[in-house]
């Protein structure tokens, strides 16, 4: 199932359909500007990168809506950045 990410923690009224969330079994994926930027699977979040200021806003709201800490870019990358 795919839905539009609606701001709950951001002061914007809308993300203007630039951010979508895909629910697929145990995985929730955030798509920002047609790029997969983050996902939550098995209760663990992974952020690919923050890309732009707007995408960072999408990521912060996505994480907070899923009861995860999302304060600064540095904290998000430290806690959730995908490591190869």
NUVEX-776452 format. One record per atom (N, C-alpha, C, O): x, y, z; residue number from 1; residue in three letters; atom name. Coordinates in pm, 1 decimal. Layout:
N
pt u: X&v: Y&w: Z&seq: NUM&type: ala&atom: CA
...
% end
This chain:
84
pt u: 84.0&v: -116.9&w: 0.0&seq: 1&type: unk&atom: N
pt u: 0.0&v: 0.0&w: 0.0&seq: 1&type: unk&atom: CA
pt u: 89.1&v: 124.1&w: 0.0&seq: 1&type: unk&atom: C
pt u: 188.6&v: 129.7&w: 72.4&seq: 1&type: unk&atom: O
pt u: 53.9&v: 221.3&w: -79.6&seq: 2&type: unk&atom: N
pt u: 130.7&v: 345.2&w: -88.4&seq: 2&type: unk&atom: CA
pt u: 43.1&v: 462.9&w: -48.9&seq: 2&type: unk&atom: C
pt u: -71.2&v: 474.9&w: -93.2&seq: 2&type: unk&atom: O
pt u: 99.8&v: 551.4&w: 37.0&seq: 3&type: unk&atom: N
pt u: 27.2&v: 670.0&w: 80.2&seq: 3&type: unk&atom: CA
pt u: 118.4&v: 791.3&w: 71.8&seq: 3&type: unk&atom: C
pt u: 240.7&v: 778.9&w: 67.4&seq: 3&type: unk&atom: O
pt u: 57.7&v: 906.8&w: 69.8&seq: 4&type: unk&atom: N
pt u: 134.3&v: 1031.6&w: 72.7&seq: 4&type: unk&atom: CA
pt u: 176.4&v: 1058.7&w: 217.0&seq: 4&type: unk&atom: C
pt u: 97.3&v: 1039.8&w: 309.4&seq: 4&type: unk&atom: O
pt u: 300.5&v: 1102.9&w: 236.6&seq: 5&type: unk&atom: N
pt u: 346.3&v: 1142.4&w: 369.8&seq: 5&type: unk&atom: CA
pt u: 287.9&v: 1280.1&w: 399.6&seq: 5&type: unk&atom: C
pt u: 314.4&v: 1377.0&w: 328.5&seq: 5&type: unk&atom: O
pt u: 208.5&v: 1287.0&w: 505.7&seq: 6&type: unk&atom: N
pt u: 148.8&v: 1413.7&w: 548.4&seq: 6&type: unk&atom: CA
pt u: 227.6&v: 1466.3&w: 668.1&seq: 6&type: unk&atom: C
pt u: 258.1&v: 1389.3&w: 759.2&seq: 6&type: unk&atom: O
pt u: 261.0&v: 1593.9&w: 670.5&seq: 7&type: unk&atom: N
pt u: 336.7&v: 1649.5&w: 783.2&seq: 7&type: unk&atom: CA
pt u: 257.3&v: 1642.3&w: 913.8&seq: 7&type: unk&atom: C
pt u: 142.8&v: 1686.9&w: 920.9&seq: 7&type: unk&atom: O
pt u: 319.1&v: 1586.2&w: 1015.2&seq: 8&type: unk&atom: N
pt u: 261.0&v: 1586.0&w: 1149.0&seq: 8&type: unk&atom: CA
pt u: 350.4&v: 1663.2&w: 1246.1&seq: 8&type: unk&atom: C
pt u: 301.4&v: 1721.8&w: 1342.7&seq: 8&type: unk&atom: O
pt u: 480.5&v: 1663.2&w: 1220.9&seq: 9&type: unk&atom: N
pt u: 577.2&v: 1729.1&w: 1309.1&seq: 9&type: unk&atom: CA
pt u: 642.0&v: 1849.5&w: 1242.5&seq: 9&type: unk&atom: C
pt u: 706.1&v: 1930.1&w: 1310.0&seq: 9&type: unk&atom: O
pt u: 626.8&v: 1862.8&w: 1113.5&seq: 10&type: unk&atom: N
pt u: 681.3&v: 1974.2&w: 1037.3&seq: 10&type: unk&atom: CA
pt u: 577.0&v: 2085.7&w: 1034.5&seq: 10&type: unk&atom: C
pt u: 457.3&v: 2057.4&w: 1039.8&seq: 10&type: unk&atom: O
pt u: 619.4&v: 2211.2&w: 1026.4&seq: 11&type: unk&atom: N
pt u: 524.0&v: 2321.4&w: 1026.4&seq: 11&type: unk&atom: CA
pt u: 460.7&v: 2347.4&w: 890.5&seq: 11&type: unk&atom: C
pt u: 378.7&v: 2438.2&w: 876.9&seq: 11&type: unk&atom: O
pt u: 496.9&v: 2270.4&w: 791.7&seq: 12&type: unk&atom: N
pt u: 435.4&v: 2283.4&w: 659.4&seq: 12&type: unk&atom: CA
pt u: 293.6&v: 2225.4&w: 663.6&seq: 12&type: unk&atom: C
pt u: 264.3&v: 2135.8&w: 742.8&seq: 12&type: unk&atom: O
pt u: 207.5&v: 2277.5&w: 578.1&seq: 13&type: unk&atom: N
pt u: 72.8&v: 2222.8&w: 565.8&seq: 13&type: unk&atom: CA
pt u: 71.4&v: 2096.5&w: 482.7&seq: 13&type: unk&atom: C
pt u: -15.9&v: 2011.2&w: 499.2&seq: 13&type: unk&atom: O
pt u: 169.6&v: 2084.3&w: 391.8&seq: 14&type: unk&atom: N
pt u: 175.4&v: 1970.8&w: 300.8&seq: 14&type: unk&atom: CA
pt u: 318.3&v: 1953.6&w: 251.0&seq: 14&type: unk&atom: C
pt u: 397.7&v: 2047.6&w: 251.1&seq: 14&type: unk&atom: O
pt u: 349.1&v: 1831.5&w: 208.6&seq: 15&type: unk&atom: N
pt u: 476.4&v: 1807.7&w: 138.9&seq: 15&type: unk&atom: CA
pt u: 453.0&v: 1806.0&w: -12.7&seq: 15&type: unk&atom: C
pt u: 543.2&v: 1771.6&w: -89.1&seq: 15&type: unk&atom: O
pt u: 333.3&v: 1842.6&w: -55.5&seq: 16&type: unk&atom: N
pt u: 298.3&v: 1860.4&w: -196.2&seq: 16&type: unk&atom: CA
pt u: 327.9&v: 1736.4&w: -281.8&seq: 16&type: unk&atom: C
pt u: 378.0&v: 1745.6&w: -393.8&seq: 16&type: unk&atom: O
pt u: 295.1&v: 1622.1&w: -225.0&seq: 17&type: unk&atom: N
pt u: 307.9&v: 1492.6&w: -294.3&seq: 17&type: unk&atom: CA
pt u: 451.4&v: 1461.1&w: -334.5&seq: 17&type: unk&atom: C
pt u: 474.1&v: 1381.1&w: -425.3&seq: 17&type: unk&atom: O
pt u: 548.1&v: 1522.9&w: -268.0&seq: 18&type: unk&atom: N
pt u: 689.3&v: 1496.1&w: -295.7&seq: 18&type: unk&atom: CA
pt u: 742.0&v: 1381.0&w: -211.6&seq: 18&type: unk&atom: C
pt u: 851.6&v: 1330.8&w: -236.7&seq: 18&type: unk&atom: O
pt u: 663.5&v: 1337.9&w: -110.0&seq: 19&type: unk&atom: N
pt u: 706.5&v: 1228.9&w: -21.5&seq: 19&type: unk&atom: CA
pt u: 594.8&v: 1125.8&w: -11.1&seq: 19&type: unk&atom: C
pt u: 478.9&v: 1159.1&w: 13.4&seq: 19&type: unk&atom: O
pt u: 633.0&v: 998.8&w: -30.7&seq: 20&type: unk&atom: N
pt u: 537.1&v: 889.0&w: -24.7&seq: 20&type: unk&atom: CA
pt u: 589.6&v: 780.4&w: 67.9&seq: 20&type: unk&atom: C
pt u: 710.3&v: 766.2&w: 87.4&seq: 20&type: unk&atom: O
pt u: 497.9&v: 704.8&w: 123.8&seq: 21&type: unk&atom: N
pt u: 533.8&v: 594.2&w: 211.9&seq: 21&type: unk&atom: CA
pt u: 473.8&v: 466.7&w: 154.7&seq: 21&type: unk&atom: C
pt u: 355.7&v: 462.0&w: 120.3&seq: 21&type: unk&atom: O
pt u: 557.0&v: 363.1&w: 145.1&seq: 22&type: unk&atom: N
pt u: 511.7&v: 233.4&w: 95.7&seq: 22&type: unk&atom: CA
pt u: 516.1&v: 135.1&w: 211.5&seq: 22&type: unk&atom: C
pt u: 620.0&v: 116.1&w: 274.7&seq: 22&type: unk&atom: O
pt u: 402.4&v: 73.0&w: 238.1&seq: 23&type: unk&atom: N
pt u: 391.6&v: -30.3&w: 341.5&seq: 23&type: unk&atom: CA
pt u: 391.9&v: -164.3&w: 270.0&seq: 23&type: unk&atom: C
pt u: 302.3&v: -192.9&w: 190.6&seq: 23&type: unk&atom: O
pt u: 492.4&v: -246.6&w: 298.0&seq: 24&type: unk&atom: N
pt u: 504.6&v: -377.0&w: 233.3&seq: 24&type: unk&atom: CA
pt u: 547.2&v: -479.5&w: 338.0&seq: 24&type: unk&atom: C
pt u: 664.7&v: -486.8&w: 374.2&seq: 24&type: unk&atom: O
pt u: 452.1&v: -558.0&w: 386.3&seq: 25&type: unk&atom: N
pt u: 475.8&v: -656.1&w: 492.3&seq: 25&type: unk&atom: CA
pt u: 536.4&v: -587.9&w: 614.5&seq: 25&type: unk&atom: C
pt u: 472.3&v: -501.7&w: 674.6&seq: 25&type: unk&atom: O
pt u: 658.2&v: -624.6&w: 652.3&seq: 26&type: unk&atom: N
pt u: 721.5&v: -570.4&w: 773.2&seq: 26&type: unk&atom: CA
pt u: 811.0&v: -450.8&w: 741.9&seq: 26&type: unk&atom: C
pt u: 886.0&v: -405.7&w: 828.5&seq: 26&type: unk&atom: O
pt u: 804.3&v: -399.8&w: 621.5&seq: 27&type: unk&atom: N
pt u: 891.8&v: -288.7&w: 579.9&seq: 27&type: unk&atom: CA
pt u: 808.2&v: -167.0&w: 543.5&seq: 27&type: unk&atom: C
pt u: 708.3&v: -176.9&w: 472.2&seq: 27&type: unk&atom: O
pt u: 851.9&v: -51.2&w: 594.5&seq: 28&type: unk&atom: N
pt u: 790.1&v: 77.2&w: 561.4&seq: 28&type: unk&atom: CA
pt u: 899.7&v: 160.8&w: 494.1&seq: 28&type: unk&atom: C
pt u: 1004.7&v: 185.4&w: 553.5&seq: 28&type: unk&atom: O
pt u: 875.1&v: 203.5&w: 372.3&seq: 29&type: unk&atom: N
pt u: 976.5&v: 274.3&w: 294.3&seq: 29&type: unk&atom: CA
pt u: 932.7&v: 416.8&w: 266.0&seq: 29&type: unk&atom: C
pt u: 817.7&v: 441.9&w: 229.9&seq: 29&type: unk&atom: O
pt u: 1026.0&v: 510.2&w: 282.8&seq: 30&type: unk&atom: N
pt u: 1000.8&v: 650.6&w: 249.8&seq: 30&type: unk&atom: CA
pt u: 1062.3&v: 681.1&w: 114.1&seq: 30&type: unk&atom: C
pt u: 1180.4&v: 655.7&w: 90.4&seq: 30&type: unk&atom: O
pt u: 980.4&v: 735.6&w: 26.1&seq: 31&type: unk&atom: N
pt u: 1024.3&v: 780.2&w: -105.5&seq: 31&type: unk&atom: CA
pt u: 1014.6&v: 932.4&w: -107.5&seq: 31&type: unk&atom: C
pt u: 907.5&v: 988.2&w: -83.7&seq: 31&type: unk&atom: O
pt u: 1125.8&v: 999.4&w: -135.6&seq: 32&type: unk&atom: N
pt u: 1128.1&v: 1144.7&w: -146.0&seq: 32&type: unk&atom: CA
pt u: 1178.0&v: 1180.9&w: -285.8&seq: 32&type: unk&atom: C
pt u: 1286.2&v: 1139.4&w: -327.0&seq: 32&type: unk&atom: O
pt u: 1098.1&v: 1258.2&w: -357.2&seq: 33&type: unk&atom: N
pt u: 1133.6&v: 1295.2&w: -494.6&seq: 33&type: unk&atom: CA
pt u: 1171.6&v: 1171.6&w: -578.0&seq: 33&type: unk&atom: C
pt u: 1272.1&v: 1173.2&w: -649.1&seq: 33&type: unk&atom: O
pt u: 1092.3&v: 1066.5&w: -569.2&seq: 34&type: unk&atom: N
pt u: 1109.6&v: 942.4&w: -646.1&seq: 34&type: unk&atom: CA
pt u: 1236.4&v: 864.8&w: -612.0&seq: 34&type: unk&atom: C
pt u: 1279.3&v: 780.1&w: -690.3&seq: 34&type: unk&atom: O
pt u: 1296.8&v: 892.1&w: -497.3&seq: 35&type: unk&atom: N
pt u: 1416.0&v: 820.4&w: -452.7&seq: 35&type: unk&atom: CA
pt u: 1388.8&v: 757.8&w: -316.5&seq: 35&type: unk&atom: C
pt u: 1338.2&v: 824.4&w: -226.2&seq: 35&type: unk&atom: O
pt u: 1422.3&v: 629.8&w: -301.6&seq: 36&type: unk&atom: N
pt u: 1409.5&v: 564.7&w: -172.3&seq: 36&type: unk&atom: CA
pt u: 1517.7&v: 620.5&w: -80.4&seq: 36&type: unk&atom: C
pt u: 1636.8&v: 603.5&w: -106.4&seq: 36&type: unk&atom: O
pt u: 1476.2&v: 686.8&w: 26.6&seq: 37&type: unk&atom: N
pt u: 1573.0&v: 753.4&w: 113.6&seq: 37&type: unk&atom: CA
pt u: 1582.9&v: 691.0&w: 252.6&seq: 37&type: unk&atom: C
pt u: 1683.9&v: 708.0&w: 320.8&seq: 37&type: unk&atom: O
pt u: 1478.8&v: 618.8&w: 295.3&seq: 38&type: unk&atom: N
pt u: 1480.9&v: 558.4&w: 428.3&seq: 38&type: unk&atom: CA
pt u: 1379.0&v: 445.6&w: 434.2&seq: 38&type: unk&atom: C
pt u: 1283.4&v: 440.6&w: 356.8&seq: 38&type: unk&atom: O
pt u: 1402.5&v: 355.6&w: 528.5&seq: 39&type: unk&atom: N
pt u: 1302.8&v: 251.2&w: 552.7&seq: 39&type: unk&atom: CA
pt u: 1313.7&v: 203.7&w: 696.6&seq: 39&type: unk&atom: C
pt u: 1415.0&v: 223.2&w: 763.7&seq: 39&type: unk&atom: O
pt u: 1206.4&v: 141.1&w: 741.3&seq: 40&type: unk&atom: N
pt u: 1202.0&v: 80.4&w: 873.2&seq: 40&type: unk&atom: CA
pt u: 1161.2&v: -64.9&w: 851.8&seq: 40&type: unk&atom: C
pt u: 1058.9&v: -94.4&w: 790.1&seq: 40&type: unk&atom: O
pt u: 1243.6&v: -154.3&w: 904.2&seq: 41&type: unk&atom: N
pt u: 1216.0&v: -297.1&w: 888.4&seq: 41&type: unk&atom: CA
pt u: 1252.6&v: -367.3&w: 1018.3&seq: 41&type: unk&atom: C
pt u: 1362.1&v: -348.7&w: 1071.3&seq: 41&type: unk&atom: O
pt u: 1161.3&v: -447.0&w: 1068.3&seq: 42&type: unk&atom: N
pt u: 1186.5&v: -516.6&w: 1193.4&seq: 42&type: unk&atom: CA
pt u: 1211.2&v: -421.6&w: 1308.9&seq: 42&type: unk&atom: C
pt u: 1284.5&v: -454.3&w: 1402.3&seq: 42&type: unk&atom: O
pt u: 1150.2&v: -303.6&w: 1302.9&seq: 43&type: unk&atom: N
pt u: 1166.3&v: -205.1&w: 1409.2&seq: 43&type: unk&atom: CA
pt u: 1293.6&v: -122.9&w: 1401.2&seq: 43&type: unk&atom: C
pt u: 1315.6&v: -35.4&w: 1484.9&seq: 43&type: unk&atom: O
pt u: 1378.3&v: -149.4&w: 1301.4&seq: 44&type: unk&atom: N
pt u: 1503.8&v: -74.6&w: 1285.5&seq: 44&type: unk&atom: CA
pt u: 1494.6&v: 17.1&w: 1164.4&seq: 44&type: unk&atom: C
pt u: 1449.0&v: -23.0&w: 1057.4&seq: 44&type: unk&atom: O
pt u: 1538.9&v: 141.6&w: 1183.6&seq: 45&type: unk&atom: N
pt u: 1537.4&v: 239.6&w: 1075.5&seq: 45&type: unk&atom: CA
pt u: 1672.7&v: 243.5&w: 1005.9&seq: 45&type: unk&atom: C
pt u: 1777.5&v: 228.5&w: 1068.7&seq: 45&type: unk&atom: O
pt u: 1667.7&v: 263.7&w: 875.5&seq: 46&type: unk&atom: N
pt u: 1788.1&v: 283.0&w: 795.0&seq: 46&type: unk&atom: CA
pt u: 1764.0&v: 404.7&w: 706.5&seq: 46&type: unk&atom: C
pt u: 1662.2&v: 413.8&w: 637.9&seq: 46&type: unk&atom: O
pt u: 1858.7&v: 497.6&w: 708.8&seq: 47&type: unk&atom: N
pt u: 1852.0&v: 616.5&w: 624.3&seq: 47&type: unk&atom: CA
pt u: 1966.5&v: 606.9&w: 524.9&seq: 47&type: unk&atom: C
pt u: 2082.6&v: 594.6&w: 564.1&seq: 47&type: unk&atom: O
pt u: 1934.1&v: 612.5&w: 396.3&seq: 48&type: unk&atom: N
pt u: 2035.6&v: 603.1&w: 291.2&seq: 48&type: unk&atom: CA
pt u: 2125.7&v: 727.3&w: 294.2&seq: 48&type: unk&atom: C
pt u: 2248.3&v: 716.4&w: 293.8&seq: 48&type: unk&atom: O
pt u: 2063.0&v: 845.2&w: 297.2&seq: 49&type: unk&atom: N
pt u: 2132.0&v: 973.6&w: 306.7&seq: 49&type: unk&atom: CA
pt u: 2025.3&v: 1080.1&w: 324.5&seq: 49&type: unk&atom: C
pt u: 1906.5&v: 1051.3&w: 309.7&seq: 49&type: unk&atom: O
pt u: 2065.4&v: 1202.5&w: 355.9&seq: 50&type: unk&atom: N
pt u: 1966.3&v: 1308.0&w: 375.4&seq: 50&type: unk&atom: CA
pt u: 1945.3&v: 1391.8&w: 249.0&seq: 50&type: unk&atom: C
pt u: 1846.2&v: 1464.3&w: 240.2&seq: 50&type: unk&atom: O
pt u: 2034.2&v: 1384.0&w: 152.8&seq: 51&type: unk&atom: N
pt u: 2024.3&v: 1445.2&w: 20.7&seq: 51&type: unk&atom: CA
pt u: 2007.0&v: 1597.0&w: 23.8&seq: 51&type: unk&atom: C
pt u: 2103.7&v: 1669.8&w: 1.6&seq: 51&type: unk&atom: O
pt u: 1887.5&v: 1645.5&w: 50.6&seq: 52&type: unk&atom: N
pt u: 1862.6&v: 1790.2&w: 48.0&seq: 52&type: unk&atom: CA
pt u: 1790.7&v: 1831.3&w: 176.3&seq: 52&type: unk&atom: C
pt u: 1748.9&v: 1746.5&w: 255.2&seq: 52&type: unk&atom: O
pt u: 1776.9&v: 1962.0&w: 195.9&seq: 53&type: unk&atom: N
pt u: 1706.3&v: 2011.9&w: 314.5&seq: 53&type: unk&atom: CA
pt u: 1561.1&v: 1964.6&w: 315.6&seq: 53&type: unk&atom: C
pt u: 1507.9&v: 1929.8&w: 421.0&seq: 53&type: unk&atom: O
pt u: 1497.6&v: 1963.1&w: 200.3&seq: 54&type: unk&atom: N
pt u: 1358.1&v: 1919.3&w: 194.0&seq: 54&type: unk&atom: CA
pt u: 1346.2&v: 1769.7&w: 221.9&seq: 54&type: unk&atom: C
pt u: 1256.4&v: 1727.3&w: 294.6&seq: 54&type: unk&atom: O
pt u: 1434.7&v: 1690.9&w: 165.8&seq: 55&type: unk&atom: N
pt u: 1431.9&v: 1546.8&w: 192.8&seq: 55&type: unk&atom: CA
pt u: 1459.2&v: 1519.9&w: 339.9&seq: 55&type: unk&atom: C
pt u: 1399.8&v: 1428.9&w: 397.7&seq: 55&type: unk&atom: O
pt u: 1547.2&v: 1596.7&w: 401.3&seq: 56&type: unk&atom: N
pt u: 1571.6&v: 1582.1&w: 544.2&seq: 56&type: unk&atom: CA
pt u: 1443.6&v: 1607.9&w: 623.3&seq: 56&type: unk&atom: C
pt u: 1416.9&v: 1538.6&w: 721.5&seq: 56&type: unk&atom: O
pt u: 1365.1&v: 1705.6&w: 582.2&seq: 57&type: unk&atom: N
pt u: 1235.9&v: 1732.9&w: 647.6&seq: 57&type: unk&atom: CA
pt u: 1144.4&v: 1611.4&w: 635.4&seq: 57&type: unk&atom: C
pt u: 1077.2&v: 1573.6&w: 731.4&seq: 57&type: unk&atom: O
pt u: 1142.3&v: 1550.5&w: 516.8&seq: 58&type: unk&atom: N
pt u: 1060.3&v: 1430.5&w: 496.0&seq: 58&type: unk&atom: CA
pt u: 1106.1&v: 1318.5&w: 589.5&seq: 58&type: unk&atom: C
pt u: 1024.2&v: 1252.2&w: 653.1&seq: 58&type: unk&atom: O
pt u: 1236.9&v: 1298.4&w: 597.1&seq: 59&type: unk&atom: N
pt u: 1293.3&v: 1191.2&w: 680.5&seq: 59&type: unk&atom: CA
pt u: 1260.1&v: 1214.6&w: 827.2&seq: 59&type: unk&atom: C
pt u: 1218.9&v: 1122.2&w: 897.3&seq: 59&type: unk&atom: O
pt u: 1278.0&v: 1337.9&w: 873.8&seq: 60&type: unk&atom: N
pt u: 1248.4&v: 1368.2&w: 1013.7&seq: 60&type: unk&atom: CA
pt u: 1103.3&v: 1336.3&w: 1047.3&seq: 60&type: unk&atom: C
pt u: 1075.6&v: 1274.0&w: 1149.7&seq: 60&type: unk&atom: O
pt u: 1011.6&v: 1378.3&w: 962.4&seq: 61&type: unk&atom: N
pt u: 870.6&v: 1354.0&w: 989.6&seq: 61&type: unk&atom: CA
pt u: 839.6&v: 1204.7&w: 984.2&seq: 61&type: unk&atom: C
pt u: 765.9&v: 1153.5&w: 1068.5&seq: 61&type: unk&atom: O
pt u: 894.7&v: 1135.7&w: 886.8&seq: 62&type: unk&atom: N
pt u: 876.2&v: 990.7&w: 872.8&seq: 62&type: unk&atom: CA
pt u: 923.1&v: 917.7&w: 998.3&seq: 62&type: unk&atom: C
pt u: 851.6&v: 832.5&w: 1051.1&seq: 62&type: unk&atom: O
pt u: 1042.1&v: 950.4&w: 1045.8&seq: 63&type: unk&atom: N
pt u: 1095.3&v: 884.3&w: 1165.4&seq: 63&type: unk&atom: CA
pt u: 1010.6&v: 915.4&w: 1288.7&seq: 63&type: unk&atom: C
pt u: 977.7&v: 825.4&w: 1365.9&seq: 63&type: unk&atom: O
pt u: 975.7&v: 1041.4&w: 1306.9&seq: 64&type: unk&atom: N
pt u: 895.5&v: 1080.2&w: 1423.3&seq: 64&type: unk&atom: CA
pt u: 757.2&v: 1015.9&w: 1420.6&seq: 64&type: unk&atom: C
pt u: 705.6&v: 974.7&w: 1524.5&seq: 64&type: unk&atom: O
pt u: 698.0&v: 1007.5&w: 1303.3&seq: 65&type: unk&atom: N
pt u: 567.2&v: 943.3&w: 1291.7&seq: 65&type: unk&atom: CA
pt u: 573.7&v: 795.2&w: 1328.2&seq: 65&type: unk&atom: C
pt u: 471.9&v: 734.2&w: 1361.0&seq: 65&type: unk&atom: O
pt u: 692.3&v: 738.5&w: 1322.4&seq: 66&type: unk&atom: N
pt u: 711.6&v: 598.3&w: 1358.2&seq: 66&type: unk&atom: CA
pt u: 780.3&v: 584.2&w: 1494.3&seq: 66&type: unk&atom: C
pt u: 844.7&v: 483.3&w: 1523.0&seq: 66&type: unk&atom: O
pt u: 765.0&v: 687.9&w: 1577.4&seq: 67&type: unk&atom: N
pt u: 813.5&v: 688.9&w: 1716.4&seq: 67&type: unk&atom: CA
pt u: 964.6&v: 672.6&w: 1729.9&seq: 67&type: unk&atom: C
pt u: 1013.3&v: 611.0&w: 1824.7&seq: 67&type: unk&atom: O
pt u: 1038.2&v: 728.9&w: 1633.6&seq: 68&type: unk&atom: N
pt u: 1184.0&v: 724.2&w: 1636.2&seq: 68&type: unk&atom: CA
pt u: 1239.9&v: 864.7&w: 1653.9&seq: 68&type: unk&atom: C
pt u: 1177.1&v: 962.8&w: 1614.0&seq: 68&type: unk&atom: O
pt u: 1356.8&v: 874.0&w: 1713.0&seq: 69&type: unk&atom: N
pt u: 1423.3&v: 1001.1&w: 1736.8&seq: 69&type: unk&atom: CA
pt u: 1470.6&v: 1061.0&w: 1604.3&seq: 69&type: unk&atom: C
pt u: 1529.3&v: 992.4&w: 1520.7&seq: 69&type: unk&atom: O
pt u: 1443.6&v: 1190.3&w: 1587.5&seq: 70&type: unk&atom: N
pt u: 1486.3&v: 1260.5&w: 1466.3&seq: 70&type: unk&atom: CA
pt u: 1501.3&v: 1407.7&w: 1500.1&seq: 70&type: unk&atom: C
pt u: 1407.6&v: 1486.1&w: 1485.3&seq: 70&type: unk&atom: O
pt u: 1620.9&v: 1444.3&w: 1545.8&seq: 71&type: unk&atom: N
pt u: 1642.8&v: 1581.7&w: 1589.5&seq: 71&type: unk&atom: CA
pt u: 1724.9&v: 1662.9&w: 1490.6&seq: 71&type: unk&atom: C
pt u: 1680.5&v: 1768.0&w: 1444.4&seq: 71&type: unk&atom: O
pt u: 1843.9&v: 1615.3&w: 1457.9&seq: 72&type: unk&atom: N
pt u: 1931.5&v: 1688.2&w: 1366.1&seq: 72&type: unk&atom: CA
pt u: 1981.1&v: 1593.4&w: 1257.5&seq: 72&type: unk&atom: C
pt u: 1969.8&v: 1471.3&w: 1268.7&seq: 72&type: unk&atom: O
pt u: 2035.7&v: 1652.4&w: 1153.4&seq: 73&type: unk&atom: N
pt u: 2094.1&v: 1572.5&w: 1045.6&seq: 73&type: unk&atom: CA
pt u: 2204.6&v: 1483.6&w: 1101.1&seq: 73&type: unk&atom: C
pt u: 2213.3&v: 1365.6&w: 1067.0&seq: 73&type: unk&atom: O
pt u: 2288.2&v: 1540.1&w: 1186.1&seq: 74&type: unk&atom: N
pt u: 2400.7&v: 1465.4&w: 1242.8&seq: 74&type: unk&atom: CA
pt u: 2352.1&v: 1346.1&w: 1324.8&seq: 74&type: unk&atom: C
pt u: 2405.3&v: 1235.8&w: 1312.2&seq: 74&type: unk&atom: O
pt u: 2251.0&v: 1368.4&w: 1408.6&seq: 75&type: unk&atom: N
pt u: 2196.7&v: 1260.2&w: 1491.0&seq: 75&type: unk&atom: CA
pt u: 2134.6&v: 1151.8&w: 1403.7&seq: 75&type: unk&atom: C
pt u: 2154.4&v: 1032.8&w: 1428.6&seq: 75&type: unk&atom: O
pt u: 2060.3&v: 1192.0&w: 1302.8&seq: 76&type: unk&atom: N
pt u: 1995.0&v: 1094.7&w: 1213.6&seq: 76&type: unk&atom: CA
pt u: 2099.2&v: 1009.9&w: 1142.4&seq: 76&type: unk&atom: C
pt u: 2085.8&v: 887.7&w: 1136.8&seq: 76&type: unk&atom: O
pt u: 2202.6&v: 1072.8&w: 1088.0&seq: 77&type: unk&atom: N
pt u: 2306.5&v: 996.7&w: 1017.4&seq: 77&type: unk&atom: CA
pt u: 2384.1&v: 906.6&w: 1113.6&seq: 77&type: unk&atom: C
pt u: 2419.8&v: 794.5&w: 1077.4&seq: 77&type: unk&atom: O
pt u: 2410.4&v: 953.6&w: 1234.2&seq: 78&type: unk&atom: N
pt u: 2482.1&v: 873.3&w: 1333.1&seq: 78&type: unk&atom: CA
pt u: 2399.9&v: 749.9&w: 1373.0&seq: 78&type: unk&atom: C
pt u: 2453.0&v: 639.2&w: 1381.8&seq: 78&type: unk&atom: O
pt u: 2270.9&v: 770.6&w: 1396.6&seq: 79&type: unk&atom: N
pt u: 2186.5&v: 662.8&w: 1447.7&seq: 79&type: unk&atom: CA
pt u: 2133.6&v: 568.2&w: 1340.0&seq: 79&type: unk&atom: C
pt u: 2113.0&v: 449.9&w: 1366.8&seq: 79&type: unk&atom: O
pt u: 2111.3&v: 619.2&w: 1217.6&seq: 80&type: unk&atom: N
pt u: 2039.2&v: 539.2&w: 1117.3&seq: 80&type: unk&atom: CA
pt u: 2110.4&v: 520.3&w: 983.8&seq: 80&type: unk&atom: C
pt u: 2060.4&v: 447.4&w: 898.1&seq: 80&type: unk&atom: O
pt u: 2224.7&v: 583.1&w: 963.9&seq: 81&type: unk&atom: N
pt u: 2291.9&v: 575.5&w: 832.8&seq: 81&type: unk&atom: CA
pt u: 2330.9&v: 432.4&w: 799.8&seq: 81&type: unk&atom: C
pt u: 2387.7&v: 360.3&w: 881.9&seq: 81&type: unk&atom: O
pt u: 2299.1&v: 394.4&w: 679.2&seq: 82&type: unk&atom: N
pt u: 2333.6&v: 261.3&w: 629.9&seq: 82&type: unk&atom: CA
pt u: 2485.1&v: 253.0&w: 612.6&seq: 82&type: unk&atom: C
pt u: 2545.9&v: 338.0&w: 547.5&seq: 82&type: unk&atom: O
pt u: 2544.6&v: 150.8&w: 671.0&seq: 83&type: unk&atom: N
pt u: 2688.5&v: 130.8&w: 663.0&seq: 83&type: unk&atom: CA
pt u: 2714.1&v: 5.4&w: 579.8&seq: 83&type: unk&atom: C
pt u: 2652.5&v: -98.7&w: 602.6&seq: 83&type: unk&atom: O
pt u: 2804.7&v: 16.1&w: 483.9&seq: 84&type: unk&atom: N
pt u: 2835.3&v: -100.0&w: 397.5&seq: 84&type: unk&atom: CA
pt u: 2957.6&v: -172.7&w: 447.8&seq: 84&type: unk&atom: C
pt u: 2998.8&v: -272.5&w: 388.6&seq: 84&type: unk&atom: O
% end
